Amino acid sequence: MKEPYKLIDHTGDAGIIAYGRTKPELFVNAAKGMFDLFVEPDTIEAKISREIELNGEDPEDLLVVWLSER
């Protein structure tokens, strides 16, 4: 498999191309890529785990909702 995500230049901003064999894997890799834009991933330690339930009108909308979750 390719790398889980790739950071790309985008007009006036940055972008992410995320990969995954399944929708959950794709969504996790997109979130990892997004955080890579803000912090050094190796400096983050998972301390909290929680379940969330999200709804979207289509897969693209659901991805935006997922990446916007706090």
Secondary structure in CASP SS format (residue, H / E / C, confidence):
PFRMAT SS
TARGET T0000
AUTHOR 0000-0000-0000
METHOD secondary structure of the structure
MODEL  1
M C 1.00
K C 1.00
E C 1.00
P C 1.00
Y E 1.00
K E 1.00
L E 1.00
I E 1.00
D E 1.00
H E 1.00
T C 1.00
G C 1.00
D E 1.00
A E 1.00
G E 1.00
I E 1.00
I E 1.00
A E 1.00
Y C 1.00
G C 1.00
R C 1.00
T C 1.00
K H 1.00
P H 1.00
E H 1.00
L H 1.00
F H 1.00
V H 1.00
N H 1.00
A H 1.00
A H 1.00
K H 1.00
G H 1.00
M H 1.00
F H 1.00
D H 1.00
L C 1.00
F C 1.00
V C 1.00
E C 1.00
P H 1.00
D H 1.00
T H 1.00
I C 1.00
E C 1.00
A C 1.00
K C 1.00
I C 1.00
S C 1.00
R C 1.00
E C 1.00
I C 1.00
E C 1.00
L C 1.00
N C 1.00
G C 1.00
E C 1.00
D C 1.00
P H 1.00
E H 1.00
D H 1.00
L H 1.00
L H 1.00
V H 1.00
V H 1.00
W H 1.00
L H 1.00
S H 1.00
E C 1.00
R C 1.00
END
